[in-house]
Amino acid sequence: MPDPRYLTWNEKWLIAPDMINCSECYAAQFMVNRDTDFEHGPTCTRRGPGQRPYMELLVMLTAIQDDLPDGH
Ligand SMILES: [Zn+2]
């Protein structure tokens, strides 16, 4: 089963072709910056260290892939 923490990904983030936005402050992170911590807007309640939405998405998708019965 996927880590339950990843099941709320779509409530926290908005995905666009080349960026991910915070669903609250709409700050953006471009894909090229995926290995750096997400920077929220100055008043966003979700500000905090260590947020890597691209990496969370990758882990979530990998967990889903691992759950496929035929291993594809
Ligand atoms: Zn935010």
N, CA, C, O and the ligand as a Tripos MOL2 file, in Angstrom:
@<TRIPOS>MOLECULE
protein
  289   287    73     0     0
PROTEIN
NO_CHARGES

@<TRIPOS>ATOM
      1 N           0.8520   -1.2130    0.0000 N.3       1 MET1
      2 CA          0.0000    0.0000    0.0000 C.3       1 MET1
      3 C           0.8790    1.2500    0.0000 C.2       1 MET1
      4 O           1.9290    1.2770    0.6400 O.2       1 MET1
      5 N           0.4430    2.2810   -0.7200 N.am      2 PRO2
      6 CA          1.1900    3.5430   -0.6730 C.3       2 PRO2
      7 C           1.1840    4.1190    0.7380 C.2       2 PRO2
      8 O           0.2390    3.9250    1.5030 O.2       2 PRO2
      9 N           2.2430    4.8200    1.0610 N.am      3 ASP3
     10 CA          2.3050    5.5460    2.3250 C.3       3 ASP3
     11 C           1.1200    6.5280    2.3790 C.2       3 ASP3
     12 O           0.9570    7.3380    1.4670 O.2       3 ASP3
     13 N           0.2890    6.4670    3.4380 N.am      4 PRO4
     14 CA         -0.9130    7.3050    3.5030 C.3       4 PRO4
     15 C          -0.6200    8.8000    3.3360 C.2       4 PRO4
     16 O          -1.4570    9.5620    2.8510 O.2       4 PRO4
     17 N           0.5730    9.1960    3.7450 N.am      5 ARG5
     18 CA          0.9740   10.5950    3.6310 C.3       5 ARG5
     19 C           0.9280   11.0790    2.1830 C.2       5 ARG5
     20 O           0.6850   12.2580    1.9250 O.2       5 ARG5
     21 N           1.1600   10.1660    1.2440 N.am      6 TYR6
     22 CA          1.1770   10.5880   -0.1520 C.3       6 TYR6
     23 C          -0.2160   10.7010   -0.7540 C.2       6 TYR6
     24 O          -0.3970   11.2970   -1.8150 O.2       6 TYR6
     25 N          -1.1930   10.1250   -0.0710 N.am      7 LEU7
     26 CA         -2.5430   10.1580   -0.6320 C.3       7 LEU7
     27 C          -3.1590   11.5550   -0.5550 C.2       7 LEU7
     28 O          -4.1780   11.8170   -1.1960 O.2       7 LEU7
     29 N          -2.5530   12.4480    0.2190 N.am      8 THR8
     30 CA         -3.0660   13.8260    0.2880 C.3       8 THR8
     31 C          -2.2930   14.7560   -0.6400 C.2       8 THR8
     32 O          -2.4840   15.9710   -0.6040 O.2       8 THR8
     33 N          -1.4280   14.1940   -1.4610 N.am      9 TRP9
     34 CA         -0.6030   15.0190   -2.3490 C.3       9 TRP9
     35 C          -1.4640   15.9720   -3.1770 C.2       9 TRP9
     36 O          -1.1470   17.1530   -3.3170 O.2       9 TRP9
     37 N          -2.5520   15.4410   -3.7200 N.am     10 ASN10
     38 CA         -3.3730   16.2520   -4.6270 C.3      10 ASN10
     39 C          -4.1760   17.3370   -3.9030 C.2      10 ASN10
     40 O          -4.7480   18.2190   -4.5420 O.2      10 ASN10
     41 N          -4.2160   17.2700   -2.5700 N.am     11 GLU11
     42 CA         -4.8620   18.3600   -1.8300 C.3      11 GLU11
     43 C          -3.8810   19.4960   -1.5720 C.2      11 GLU11
     44 O          -4.2760   20.6420   -1.3620 O.2      11 GLU11
     45 N          -2.6080   19.1600   -1.5900 N.am     12 LYS12
     46 CA         -1.5870   20.1450   -1.2270 C.3      12 LYS12
     47 C          -0.9840   20.8600   -2.4270 C.2      12 LYS12
     48 O          -0.5420   22.0040   -2.3220 O.2      12 LYS12
     49 N          -0.9690   20.1730   -3.5740 N.am     13 TRP13
     50 CA         -0.2100   20.6810   -4.7120 C.3      13 TRP13
     51 C          -1.0530   20.6920   -5.9740 C.2      13 TRP13
     52 O          -1.9750   19.8930   -6.1360 O.2      13 TRP13
     53 N          -0.7190   21.6060   -6.8510 N.am     14 LEU14
     54 CA         -1.3420   21.6880   -8.1690 C.3      14 LEU14
     55 C          -0.2490   21.4450   -9.2000 C.2      14 LEU14
     56 O           0.8210   22.0510   -9.1420 O.2      14 LEU14
     57 N          -0.5270   20.5630  -10.1320 N.am     15 ILE15
     58 CA          0.5160   20.2220  -11.0960 C.3      15 ILE15
     59 C           0.2380   20.8880  -12.4370 C.2      15 ILE15
     60 O          -0.9020   20.9290  -12.9000 O.2      15 ILE15
     61 N           1.2830   21.4010  -13.0460 N.am     16 ALA16
     62 CA          1.2260   22.0220  -14.3590 C.3      16 ALA16
     63 C           2.3460   21.4010  -15.1840 C.2      16 ALA16
     64 O           3.2010   20.7020  -14.6410 O.2      16 ALA16
     65 N           2.3480   21.6540  -16.5030 N.am     17 PRO17
     66 CA          3.3170   20.9420  -17.3450 C.3      17 PRO17
     67 C           4.7700   21.0650  -16.8750 C.2      17 PRO17
     68 O           5.5180   20.0890  -16.9460 O.2      17 PRO17
     69 N           5.1780   22.2240  -16.4050 N.am     18 ASP18
     70 CA          6.5900   22.3690  -16.0360 C.3      18 ASP18
     71 C           6.7860   22.9080  -14.6250 C.2      18 ASP18
     72 O           7.8850   23.3350  -14.2710 O.2      18 ASP18
     73 N           5.7290   22.8930  -13.8180 N.am     19 MET19
     74 CA          5.8650   23.3790  -12.4470 C.3      19 MET19
     75 C           4.8120   22.7480  -11.5560 C.2      19 MET19
     76 O           3.8190   22.1890  -12.0220 O.2      19 MET19
     77 N           5.0640   22.8570  -10.2500 N.am     20 ILE20
     78 CA          4.0840   22.4670   -9.2480 C.3      20 ILE20
     79 C           3.7990   23.7050   -8.4060 C.2      20 ILE20
     80 O           4.7160   24.4250   -8.0130 O.2      20 ILE20
     81 N           2.5000   23.9480   -8.1300 N.am     21 ASN21
     82 CA          2.1030   25.0890   -7.3140 C.3      21 ASN21
     83 C           1.5410   24.6070   -5.9860 C.2      21 ASN21
     84 O           0.9230   23.5450   -5.9120 O.2      21 ASN21
     85 N           1.7620   25.4000   -4.9300 N.am     22 CYS22
     86 CA          1.0900   25.1790   -3.6550 C.3      22 CYS22
     87 C          -0.3910   25.5050   -3.8480 C.2      22 CYS22
     88 O          -0.7290   26.5350   -4.4320 O.2      22 CYS22
     89 N          -1.2690   24.6380   -3.3620 N.am     23 SER23
     90 CA         -2.7070   24.8700   -3.5500 C.3      23 SER23
     91 C          -3.2190   25.9870   -2.6410 C.2      23 SER23
     92 O          -4.3610   26.4240   -2.7830 O.2      23 SER23
     93 N          -2.3910   26.4480   -1.7170 N.am     24 GLU24
     94 CA         -2.8200   27.5040   -0.8070 C.3      24 GLU24
     95 C          -2.2780   28.8730   -1.2110 C.2      24 GLU24
     96 O          -3.0450   29.8280   -1.3390 O.2      24 GLU24
     97 N          -0.9640   28.9760   -1.4140 N.am     25 CYS25
     98 CA         -0.3720   30.2920   -1.7360 C.3      25 CYS25
     99 C          -0.0320   30.4290   -3.2150 C.2      25 CYS25
    100 O           0.3010   31.5220   -3.6730 O.2      25 CYS25
    101 N          -0.1120   29.3350   -3.9630 N.am     26 TYR26
    102 CA          0.1600   29.3100   -5.3990 C.3      26 TYR26
    103 C           1.6070   29.6160   -5.7570 C.2      26 TYR26
    104 O           1.9220   29.8900   -6.9150 O.2      26 TYR26
    105 N           2.4900   29.5690   -4.7580 N.am     27 ALA27
    106 CA          3.9080   29.6530   -5.0990 C.3      27 ALA27
    107 C           4.2500   28.4720   -6.0040 C.2      27 ALA27
    108 O           3.6170   27.4190   -5.9270 O.2      27 ALA27
    109 N           5.2540   28.6530   -6.8580 N.am     28 ALA28
    110 CA          5.5890   27.6380   -7.8510 C.3      28 ALA28
    111 C           7.0010   27.1070   -7.6460 C.2      28 ALA28
    112 O           7.8910   27.8080   -7.1630 O.2      28 ALA28
    113 N           7.1760   25.8570   -8.0260 N.am     29 GLN29
    114 CA          8.5240   25.3000   -8.1310 C.3      29 GLN29
    115 C           8.6410   24.6550   -9.4960 C.2      29 GLN29
    116 O           7.8180   23.8250   -9.8820 O.2      29 GLN29
    117 N           9.6810   25.0500  -10.2230 N.am     30 PHE30
    118 CA          9.8930   24.4690  -11.5430 C.3      30 PHE30
    119 C          10.5850   23.1170  -11.4200 C.2      30 PHE30
    120 O          11.3050   22.8430  -10.4590 O.2      30 PHE30
    121 N          10.3420   22.2890  -12.4200 N.am     31 MET31
    122 CA         10.8670   20.9360  -12.3680 C.3      31 MET31
    123 C          12.3910   20.9120  -12.2220 C.2      31 MET31
    124 O          12.9370   20.0280  -11.5620 O.2      31 MET31
    125 N          13.0770   21.8770  -12.8340 N.am     32 VAL32
    126 CA         14.5450   21.8910  -12.7390 C.3      32 VAL32
    127 C          15.0080   22.0970  -11.2980 C.2      32 VAL32
    128 O          16.1490   21.7820  -10.9610 O.2      32 VAL32
    129 N          14.1190   22.6300  -10.4410 N.am     33 ASN33
    130 CA         14.4790   22.8690   -9.0370 C.3      33 ASN33
    131 C          13.9320   21.7800   -8.1090 C.2      33 ASN33
    132 O          13.8090   21.9930   -6.9030 O.2      33 ASN33
    133 N          13.6080   20.6240   -8.6730 N.am     34 ARG34
    134 CA         12.9170   19.5920   -7.9080 C.3      34 ARG34
    135 C          13.7340   19.0680   -6.7270 C.2      34 ARG34
    136 O          13.1690   18.5230   -5.7790 O.2      34 ARG34
    137 N          15.0460   19.2260   -6.7750 N.am     35 ASP35
    138 CA         15.8830   18.7150   -5.6900 C.3      35 ASP35
    139 C          16.1420   19.7500   -4.6000 C.2      35 ASP35
    140 O          16.9740   19.5190   -3.7220 O.2      35 ASP35
    141 N          15.4500   20.8810   -4.6380 N.am     36 THR36
    142 CA         15.5760   21.8770   -3.5730 C.3      36 THR36
    143 C          14.2490   21.9840   -2.8320 C.2      36 THR36
    144 O          13.2050   21.6200   -3.3730 O.2      36 THR36
    145 N          14.2830   22.4810   -1.5970 N.am     37 ASP37
    146 CA         13.0580   22.6150   -0.8050 C.3      37 ASP37
    147 C          12.1060   23.6260   -1.4350 C.2      37 ASP37
    148 O          12.5290   24.6600   -1.9540 O.2      37 ASP37
    149 N          10.8150   23.3090   -1.3810 N.am     38 PHE38
    150 CA          9.7940   24.2020   -1.9220 C.3      38 PHE38
    151 C           9.7330   25.4910   -1.0990 C.2      38 PHE38
    152 O           9.7800   25.4590    0.1310 O.2      38 PHE38
    153 N           9.6290   26.6210   -1.7960 N.am     39 GLU39
    154 CA          9.5410   27.9200   -1.1220 C.3      39 GLU39
    155 C           8.1160   28.4410   -1.2270 C.2      39 GLU39
    156 O           7.6660   28.8200   -2.3080 O.2      39 GLU39
    157 N           7.4000   28.4580   -0.0930 N.am     40 HIS40
    158 CA          6.0400   28.9820   -0.0730 C.3      40 HIS40
    159 C           6.0490   30.5090   -0.0070 C.2      40 HIS40
    160 O           7.0890   31.1200    0.2390 O.2      40 HIS40
    161 N           4.8880   31.1170   -0.2280 N.am     41 GLY41
    162 CA          4.7370   32.5530   -0.0620 C.3      41 GLY41
    163 C           4.9180   32.9340    1.4000 C.2      41 GLY41
    164 O           4.8030   32.0860    2.2850 O.2      41 GLY41
    165 N           5.2040   34.2250    1.6580 N.am     42 PRO42
    166 CA          5.5450   34.6690    3.0180 C.3      42 PRO42
    167 C           4.4350   34.4600    4.0500 C.2      42 PRO42
    168 O           4.7230   34.3450    5.2410 O.2      42 PRO42
    169 N           3.1830   34.4100    3.6200 N.am     43 THR43
    170 CA          2.0870   34.2490    4.5770 C.3      43 THR43
    171 C           1.4580   32.8610    4.5380 C.2      43 THR43
    172 O           0.4420   32.6270    5.1930 O.2      43 THR43
    173 N           2.0370   31.9480    3.7880 N.am     44 CYS44
    174 CA          1.4320   30.6200    3.6400 C.3      44 CYS44
    175 C           1.5460   29.8330    4.9470 C.2      44 CYS44
    176 O           2.6100   29.8000    5.5660 O.2      44 CYS44
    177 N           0.4490   29.2010    5.3600 N.am     45 THR45
    178 CA          0.4460   28.4170    6.6000 C.3      45 THR45
    179 C           1.2110   27.1060    6.4410 C.2      45 THR45
    180 O           1.5120   26.4320    7.4250 O.2      45 THR45
    181 N           1.5170   26.7550    5.2100 N.am     46 ARG46
    182 CA          2.2120   25.4800    4.9740 C.3      46 ARG46
    183 C           3.7120   25.6490    4.8270 C.2      46 ARG46
    184 O           4.4110   24.7120    4.4410 O.2      46 ARG46
    185 N           4.2180   26.8590    5.1380 N.am     47 ARG47
    186 CA          5.6640   27.0720    5.0830 C.3      47 ARG47
    187 C           6.3780   26.0860    6.0000 C.2      47 ARG47
    188 O           5.8950   25.7700    7.0870 O.2      47 ARG47
    189 N           7.5270   25.6060    5.5500 N.am     48 GLY48
    190 CA          8.3000   24.6830    6.3850 C.3      48 GLY48
    191 C           9.4090   24.0590    5.5680 C.2      48 GLY48
    192 O           9.3870   24.0790    4.3380 O.2      48 GLY48
    193 N          10.3730   23.5080    6.2680 N.am     49 PRO49
    194 CA         11.5360   22.9400    5.5740 C.3      49 PRO49
    195 C          11.2560   21.5640    5.0020 C.2      49 PRO49
    196 O          10.3220   20.8770    5.4150 O.2      49 PRO49
    197 N          12.0720   21.1820    4.0580 N.am     50 GLY50
    198 CA         12.1010   19.8070    3.5900 C.3      50 GLY50
    199 C          10.9350   19.3760    2.7350 C.2      50 GLY50
    200 O          10.6560   18.1810    2.6420 O.2      50 GLY50
    201 N          10.2410   20.3110    2.1050 N.am     51 GLN51
    202 CA          9.1110   19.9400    1.2510 C.3      51 GLN51
    203 C           9.5920   19.7840   -0.1850 C.2      51 GLN51
    204 O          10.0780   20.7280   -0.8090 O.2      51 GLN51
    205 N           9.4420   18.5700   -0.6870 N.am     52 ARG52
    206 CA          9.9030   18.2460   -2.0520 C.3      52 ARG52
    207 C           8.7440   17.6130   -2.8170 C.2      52 ARG52
    208 O           8.6930   16.3900   -2.9410 O.2      52 ARG52
    209 N           7.8170   18.4120   -3.3300 N.am     53 PRO53
    210 CA          6.6220   17.8260   -3.9490 C.3      53 PRO53
    211 C           6.9220   16.9040   -5.1290 C.2      53 PRO53
    212 O           6.2180   15.9140   -5.3300 O.2      53 PRO53
    213 N           7.9570   17.2140   -5.9100 N.am     54 TYR54
    214 CA          8.2850   16.3160   -7.0320 C.3      54 TYR54
    215 C           8.7280   14.9500   -6.5210 C.2      54 TYR54
    216 O           8.3620   13.9130   -7.0760 O.2      54 TYR54
    217 N           9.5230   14.9680   -5.4490 N.am     55 MET55
    218 CA         10.0060   13.7030   -4.9020 C.3      55 MET55
    219 C           8.8560   12.9230   -4.2630 C.2      55 MET55
    220 O           8.7890   11.7000   -4.3860 O.2      55 MET55
    221 N           7.9480   13.6330   -3.5770 N.am     56 GLU56
    222 CA          6.7760   12.9680   -2.9970 C.3      56 GLU56
    223 C           5.9260   12.3200   -4.0860 C.2      56 GLU56
    224 O           5.4340   11.2030   -3.9300 O.2      56 GLU56
    225 N           5.7660   13.0430   -5.1860 N.am     57 LEU57
    226 CA          4.9670   12.5190   -6.3000 C.3      57 LEU57
    227 C           5.6310   11.2650   -6.8780 C.2      57 LEU57
    228 O           4.9600   10.2810   -7.1880 O.2      57 LEU57
    229 N           6.9490   11.3180   -7.0160 N.am     58 LEU58
    230 CA          7.6710   10.1720   -7.5540 C.3      58 LEU58
    231 C           7.5250    8.9570   -6.6390 C.2      58 LEU58
    232 O           7.3090    7.8420   -7.1140 O.2      58 LEU58
    233 N           7.6420    9.1720   -5.3360 N.am     59 VAL59
    234 CA          7.5020    8.0740   -4.3770 C.3      59 VAL59
    235 C           6.0870    7.5070   -4.4330 C.2      59 VAL59
    236 O           5.8900    6.2930   -4.3820 O.2      59 VAL59
    237 N           5.0990    8.4090   -4.5400 N.am     60 MET60
    238 CA          3.7020    7.9710   -4.5980 C.3      60 MET60
    239 C           3.4670    7.1120   -5.8450 C.2      60 MET60
    240 O           2.8490    6.0500   -5.7710 O.2      60 MET60
    241 N           3.9670    7.5830   -6.9850 N.am     61 LEU61
    242 CA          3.7510    6.8310   -8.2200 C.3      61 LEU61
    243 C           4.4980    5.5000   -8.2000 C.2      61 LEU61
    244 O           4.0050    4.4990   -8.7190 O.2      61 LEU61
    245 N           5.6770    5.4930   -7.6040 N.am     62 THR62
    246 CA          6.4330    4.2530   -7.4920 C.3      62 THR62
    247 C           5.6870    3.2480   -6.6250 C.2      62 THR62
    248 O           5.6530    2.0560   -6.9320 O.2      62 THR62
    249 N           5.0820    3.7410   -5.5280 N.am     63 ALA63
    250 CA          4.3130    2.8560   -4.6530 C.3      63 ALA63
    251 C           3.1110    2.2790   -5.3960 C.2      63 ALA63
    252 O           2.7720    1.1080   -5.2240 O.2      63 ALA63
    253 N           2.4750    3.0960   -6.2130 N.am     64 ILE64
    254 CA          1.3420    2.6100   -7.0030 C.3      64 ILE64
    255 C           1.8090    1.5760   -8.0150 C.2      64 ILE64
    256 O           1.1630    0.5470   -8.2170 O.2      64 ILE64
    257 N           2.9310    1.8630   -8.6410 N.am     65 GLN65
    258 CA          3.4670    0.9140   -9.6230 C.3      65 GLN65
    259 C           3.8000   -0.4160   -8.9580 C.2      65 GLN65
    260 O           3.5380   -1.4810   -9.5170 O.2      65 GLN65
    261 N           4.3820   -0.3480   -7.7600 N.am     66 ASP66
    262 CA          4.7460   -1.5640   -7.0380 C.3      66 ASP66
    263 C           3.5180   -2.3850   -6.6560 C.2      66 ASP66
    264 O           3.6110   -3.5960   -6.4570 O.2      66 ASP66
    265 N           2.3670   -1.7220   -6.5540 N.am     67 ASP67
    266 CA          1.1280   -2.4080   -6.1680 C.3      67 ASP67
    267 C           0.4510   -3.1160   -7.3390 C.2      67 ASP67
    268 O          -0.4810   -3.8960   -7.1440 O.2      67 ASP67
    269 N           0.9210   -2.8400   -8.5560 N.am     68 LEU68
    270 CA          0.2850   -3.4850   -9.7110 C.3      68 LEU68
    271 C           0.5150   -4.9940   -9.6480 C.2      68 LEU68
    272 O           1.6360   -5.4390   -9.4030 O.2      68 LEU68
    273 N          -0.5420   -5.7870   -9.8670 N.am     69 PRO69
    274 CA         -0.4320   -7.2320   -9.6610 C.3      69 PRO69
    275 C           0.5650   -7.9140  -10.5820 C.2      69 PRO69
    276 O           1.1530   -8.9220  -10.1930 O.2      69 PRO69
    277 N           0.7770   -7.4010  -11.7930 N.am     70 ASP70
    278 CA          1.6700   -8.1090  -12.7170 C.3      70 ASP70
    279 C           3.0740   -7.5180  -12.7410 C.2      70 ASP70
    280 O           3.9030   -7.9130  -13.5610 O.2      70 ASP70
    281 N           3.3390   -6.5800  -11.8510 N.am     71 GLY71
    282 CA          4.6820   -6.0830  -11.7110 C.3      71 GLY71
    283 C           5.1570   -5.1050  -12.7730 C.2      71 GLY71
    284 O           6.3470   -4.7980  -12.8230 O.2      71 GLY71
    285 N           4.2740   -4.6100  -13.6160 N.am     72 HIS72
    286 CA          4.6660   -3.6370  -14.6320 C.3      72 HIS72
    287 C           4.7890   -2.2390  -14.0590 C.2      72 HIS72
    288 O           5.1130   -1.3000  -14.7860 O.2      72 HIS72
    289 ZN          2.1000   27.6130    0.1200 Zn       73 ZN73
@<TRIPOS>BOND
     1     1     2 1
     2     2     3 1
     3     3     4 2
     4     3     5 am
     5     5     6 1
     6     6     7 1
     7     7     8 2
     8     7     9 am
     9     9    10 1
    10    10    11 1
    11    11    12 2
    12    11    13 am
    13    13    14 1
    14    14    15 1
    15    15    16 2
    16    15    17 am
    17    17    18 1
    18    18    19 1
    19    19    20 2
    20    19    21 am
    21    21    22 1
    22    22    23 1
    23    23    24 2
    24    23    25 am
    25    25    26 1
    26    26    27 1
    27    27    28 2
    28    27    29 am
    29    29    30 1
    30    30    31 1
    31    31    32 2
    32    31    33 am
    33    33    34 1
    34    34    35 1
    35    35    36 2
    36    35    37 am
    37    37    38 1
    38    38    39 1
    39    39    40 2
    40    39    41 am
    41    41    42 1
    42    42    43 1
    43    43    44 2
    44    43    45 am
    45    45    46 1
    46    46    47 1
    47    47    48 2
    48    47    49 am
    49    49    50 1
    50    50    51 1
    51    51    52 2
    52    51    53 am
    53    53    54 1
    54    54    55 1
    55    55    56 2
    56    55    57 am
    57    57    58 1
    58    58    59 1
    59    59    60 2
    60    59    61 am
    61    61    62 1
    62    62    63 1
    63    63    64 2
    64    63    65 am
    65    65    66 1
    66    66    67 1
    67    67    68 2
    68    67    69 am
    69    69    70 1
    70    70    71 1
    71    71    72 2
    72    71    73 am
    73    73    74 1
    74    74    75 1
    75    75    76 2
    76    75    77 am
    77    77    78 1
    78    78    79 1
    79    79    80 2
    80    79    81 am
    81    81    82 1
    82    82    83 1
    83    83    84 2
    84    83    85 am
    85    85    86 1
    86    86    87 1
    87    87    88 2
    88    87    89 am
    89    89    90 1
    90    90    91 1
    91    91    92 2
    92    91    93 am
    93    93    94 1
    94    94    95 1
    95    95    96 2
    96    95    97 am
    97    97    98 1
    98    98    99 1
    99    99   100 2
   100    99   101 am
   101   101   102 1
   102   102   103 1
   103   103   104 2
   104   103   105 am
   105   105   106 1
   106   106   107 1
   107   107   108 2
   108   107   109 am
   109   109   110 1
   110   110   111 1
   111   111   112 2
   112   111   113 am
   113   113   114 1
   114   114   115 1
   115   115   116 2
   116   115   117 am
   117   117   118 1
   118   118   119 1
   119   119   120 2
   120   119   121 am
   121   121   122 1
   122   122   123 1
   123   123   124 2
   124   123   125 am
   125   125   126 1
   126   126   127 1
   127   127   128 2
   128   127   129 am
   129   129   130 1
   130   130   131 1
   131   131   132 2
   132   131   133 am
   133   133   134 1
   134   134   135 1
   135   135   136 2
   136   135   137 am
   137   137   138 1
   138   138   139 1
   139   139   140 2
   140   139   141 am
   141   141   142 1
   142   142   143 1
   143   143   144 2
   144   143   145 am
   145   145   146 1
   146   146   147 1
   147   147   148 2
   148   147   149 am
   149   149   150 1
   150   150   151 1
   151   151   152 2
   152   151   153 am
   153   153   154 1
   154   154   155 1
   155   155   156 2
   156   155   157 am
   157   157   158 1
   158   158   159 1
   159   159   160 2
   160   159   161 am
   161   161   162 1
   162   162   163 1
   163   163   164 2
   164   163   165 am
   165   165   166 1
   166   166   167 1
   167   167   168 2
   168   167   169 am
   169   169   170 1
   170   170   171 1
   171   171   172 2
   172   171   173 am
   173   173   174 1
   174   174   175 1
   175   175   176 2
   176   175   177 am
   177   177   178 1
   178   178   179 1
   179   179   180 2
   180   179   181 am
   181   181   182 1
   182   182   183 1
   183   183   184 2
   184   183   185 am
   185   185   186 1
   186   186   187 1
   187   187   188 2
   188   187   189 am
   189   189   190 1
   190   190   191 1
   191   191   192 2
   192   191   193 am
   193   193   194 1
   194   194   195 1
   195   195   196 2
   196   195   197 am
   197   197   198 1
   198   198   199 1
   199   199   200 2
   200   199   201 am
   201   201   202 1
   202   202   203 1
   203   203   204 2
   204   203   205 am
   205   205   206 1
   206   206   207 1
   207   207   208 2
   208   207   209 am
   209   209   210 1
   210   210   211 1
   211   211   212 2
   212   211   213 am
   213   213   214 1
   214   214   215 1
   215   215   216 2
   216   215   217 am
   217   217   218 1
   218   218   219 1
   219   219   220 2
   220   219   221 am
   221   221   222 1
   222   222   223 1
   223   223   224 2
   224   223   225 am
   225   225   226 1
   226   226   227 1
   227   227   228 2
   228   227   229 am
   229   229   230 1
   230   230   231 1
   231   231   232 2
   232   231   233 am
   233   233   234 1
   234   234   235 1
   235   235   236 2
   236   235   237 am
   237   237   238 1
   238   238   239 1
   239   239   240 2
   240   239   241 am
   241   241   242 1
   242   242   243 1
   243   243   244 2
   244   243   245 am
   245   245   246 1
   246   246   247 1
   247   247   248 2
   248   247   249 am
   249   249   250 1
   250   250   251 1
   251   251   252 2
   252   251   253 am
   253   253   254 1
   254   254   255 1
   255   255   256 2
   256   255   257 am
   257   257   258 1
   258   258   259 1
   259   259   260 2
   260   259   261 am
   261   261   262 1
   262   262   263 1
   263   263   264 2
   264   263   265 am
   265   265   266 1
   266   266   267 1
   267   267   268 2
   268   267   269 am
   269   269   270 1
   270   270   271 1
   271   271   272 2
   272   271   273 am
   273   273   274 1
   274   274   275 1
   275   275   276 2
   276   275   277 am
   277   277   278 1
   278   278   279 1
   279   279   280 2
   280   279   281 am
   281   281   282 1
   282   282   283 1
   283   283   284 2
   284   283   285 am
   285   285   286 1
   286   286   287 1
   287   287   288 2
@<TRIPOS>SUBSTRUCTURE
     1 MET1         2 RESIDUE 1 A MET
     2 PRO2         6 RESIDUE 1 A PRO
     3 ASP3        10 RESIDUE 1 A ASP
     4 PRO4        14 RESIDUE 1 A PRO
     5 ARG5        18 RESIDUE 1 A ARG
     6 TYR6        22 RESIDUE 1 A TYR
     7 LEU7        26 RESIDUE 1 A LEU
     8 THR8        30 RESIDUE 1 A THR
     9 TRP9        34 RESIDUE 1 A TRP
    10 ASN10       38 RESIDUE 1 A ASN
    11 GLU11       42 RESIDUE 1 A GLU
    12 LYS12       46 RESIDUE 1 A LYS
    13 TRP13       50 RESIDUE 1 A TRP
    14 LEU14       54 RESIDUE 1 A LEU
    15 ILE15       58 RESIDUE 1 A ILE
    16 ALA16       62 RESIDUE 1 A ALA
    17 PRO17       66 RESIDUE 1 A PRO
    18 ASP18       70 RESIDUE 1 A ASP
    19 MET19       74 RESIDUE 1 A MET
    20 ILE20       78 RESIDUE 1 A ILE
    21 ASN21       82 RESIDUE 1 A ASN
    22 CYS22       86 RESIDUE 1 A CYS
    23 SER23       90 RESIDUE 1 A SER
    24 GLU24       94 RESIDUE 1 A GLU
    25 CYS25       98 RESIDUE 1 A CYS
    26 TYR26      102 RESIDUE 1 A TYR
    27 ALA27      106 RESIDUE 1 A ALA
    28 ALA28      110 RESIDUE 1 A ALA
    29 GLN29      114 RESIDUE 1 A GLN
    30 PHE30      118 RESIDUE 1 A PHE
    31 MET31      122 RESIDUE 1 A MET
    32 VAL32      126 RESIDUE 1 A VAL
    33 ASN33      130 RESIDUE 1 A ASN
    34 ARG34      134 RESIDUE 1 A ARG
    35 ASP35      138 RESIDUE 1 A ASP
    36 THR36      142 RESIDUE 1 A THR
    37 ASP37      146 RESIDUE 1 A ASP
    38 PHE38      150 RESIDUE 1 A PHE
    39 GLU39      154 RESIDUE 1 A GLU
    40 HIS40      158 RESIDUE 1 A HIS
    41 GLY41      162 RESIDUE 1 A GLY
    42 PRO42      166 RESIDUE 1 A PRO
    43 THR43      170 RESIDUE 1 A THR
    44 CYS44      174 RESIDUE 1 A CYS
    45 THR45      178 RESIDUE 1 A THR
    46 ARG46      182 RESIDUE 1 A ARG
    47 ARG47      186 RESIDUE 1 A ARG
    48 GLY48      190 RESIDUE 1 A GLY
    49 PRO49      194 RESIDUE 1 A PRO
    50 GLY50      198 RESIDUE 1 A GLY
    51 GLN51      202 RESIDUE 1 A GLN
    52 ARG52      206 RESIDUE 1 A ARG
    53 PRO53      210 RESIDUE 1 A PRO
    54 TYR54      214 RESIDUE 1 A TYR
    55 MET55      218 RESIDUE 1 A MET
    56 GLU56      222 RESIDUE 1 A GLU
    57 LEU57      226 RESIDUE 1 A LEU
    58 LEU58      230 RESIDUE 1 A LEU
    59 VAL59      234 RESIDUE 1 A VAL
    60 MET60      238 RESIDUE 1 A MET
    61 LEU61      242 RESIDUE 1 A LEU
    62 THR62      246 RESIDUE 1 A THR
    63 ALA63      250 RESIDUE 1 A ALA
    64 ILE64      254 RESIDUE 1 A ILE
    65 GLN65      258 RESIDUE 1 A GLN
    66 ASP66      262 RESIDUE 1 A ASP
    67 ASP67      266 RESIDUE 1 A ASP
    68 LEU68      270 RESIDUE 1 A LEU
    69 PRO69      274 RESIDUE 1 A PRO
    70 ASP70      278 RESIDUE 1 A ASP
    71 GLY71      282 RESIDUE 1 A GLY
    72 HIS72      286 RESIDUE 1 A HIS
    73 ZN73       289 GROUP 0 **** ****
